[in-house]
Amino acid sequence: MITFITGKKGSGKTKKLIERANAAVAASKGNVVVIEKGLKLTYDVDHAARLIDIEAYGIKGADALFGFISGICAGNYDVTDILVDSTLKIIGQDLEQLVPFAEKMNALAAMANTTLTFLVSADSADLPDALHEYVSEV
């Protein structure tokens, strides 16, 4: 299952991601991974979660992020949750590219039995209609 948490800058998306990450750590019998751009969540997310600074790996673009997350799932069979902060800063600002990205990520989530959550700094009304089934507004 995938979820896009949407909202404008300053609407509380990151706070919601931190809450979800910490709840996932408490409930998970496996591993929780939080992907961020920079190291701003170090003290907010439970230490049991694996924090990854995406900038350290040079990941840019939707295909690169898909491959990176696929590698995480392939390398560790017990990842239960992956949460991604600043999705549009990683894959680019074109909201239309979120549609094929969401389809590929949803298939990966089902295959790997992993919950994927992406933060998108955009109003849900601005997103393509095909994404509304995945959207959770702040």
N, C-alpha and C positions, 0 to 999 in steps of 0.2 A: 504494500500500500504506500502511496506517496501523498504528501500534503504540501501545498504551497501556502505559507503564511504570508499574507499580503498586507500592505499598508504603506502610507507615505513615510518619509524619513521622520523620525521622532514619535512615531505612533505606538511604540512599545513592542515591536517585533522581536528585538533581541532579548528583551525581558521574558517574553513568551518562550523563546528558544531555550533560554537558561532554565526556566521552569520545566519545560518538557524534557530537557537533557537530564536534569536532576531527578525527575520522576522516573525516567527510563532507567537510570542507574539503580534506583531503589527497587524497581520491579523486575529488572532483567536478570535472567540466570546466565546471560552471556555477556558480550561486550557492547559498549556504547561508544560511538565515534562522533566527535564534533569537529567539523571542518570549518575553519575560519580564515579570513584574510587579515593577516597580522596576528598579534598575540594580545588581544584585548579581553578575552574571556578567561584567562588563566585562573583568576581568583574567584570567579563567579560559578564556574561549573565544577561539580563534584570531582575530586581528584581521581576517582575510579574510572571516569570517562577518559578516553584517549583523545587528546586535543591535537589537531594537525593544522599547522600553518601552511595553507595551500601555496603561498608565495615561495616557500622554501623549495617547492618541487617544480616551479615554472609552469603551472597548469593555467592555460588560457584557452577559452572556447568551450563550447558545449560537448564536442566530441572528446576533448581531452579530459574534461570533468567526468564524463560517462566512463571513459577508460580507467581513470583513477579510482572511481568508486567500484567499478567492476573488479579491479585488482584487489581492493580491500575485501570485497565479498569472497573472491576466489582464494585469497590467502588465509582467510580466517573464517571457518565455517560457522562459528558461533557469534557473529555480529548480529545483534538483534535490532539495533537502531543506529541510523546515520543521520545526523542533523547538519545542514549546511547553511552558514551565515553568508550574507552578501552574494547571493547567487548571480545577480546581474553584473556585479563587478568582476566576477570570474568568467562568465560566459559571454558577456556583451549585453548591450542595452536593447537589442532588437527583441521585442516581446513576441513576435511571430515565431522566432526560433524555439520558444518554449514549448510549442506544440509537439514537434517531433522528439524533442528532448524528454518531455513528460511521458510520451508513449514508450520510449526506450527504457526510461527509468522505472516506469510502472512494471514493465515486463521483467526487468532485473529484480525488482523488489519481490515480485511473485516467485520467481525462480529461486532466489536466495533466502526467501522467507524473512525479509528484513523490512523494517519500517523506515522510509526515507522522508525527511522533512526539509524543505527548502524555504529560506526567507527571500522574498521578492519585494524590493522597494518600489512598489507601484500600486495604484488604486485597483481594486479588483474589477472595476468597471472598464479599465483600460486594457485588461487582458483579453485575448481571443476567447470566443465562446467555448471552444473545445476544452478549455482549461477549468471551467467553472466547477466541474465535478470534483476537482482536486483542491479547490480554494477554501482556506479558512482565514477569515478576516480577523484582524486584531480587535 
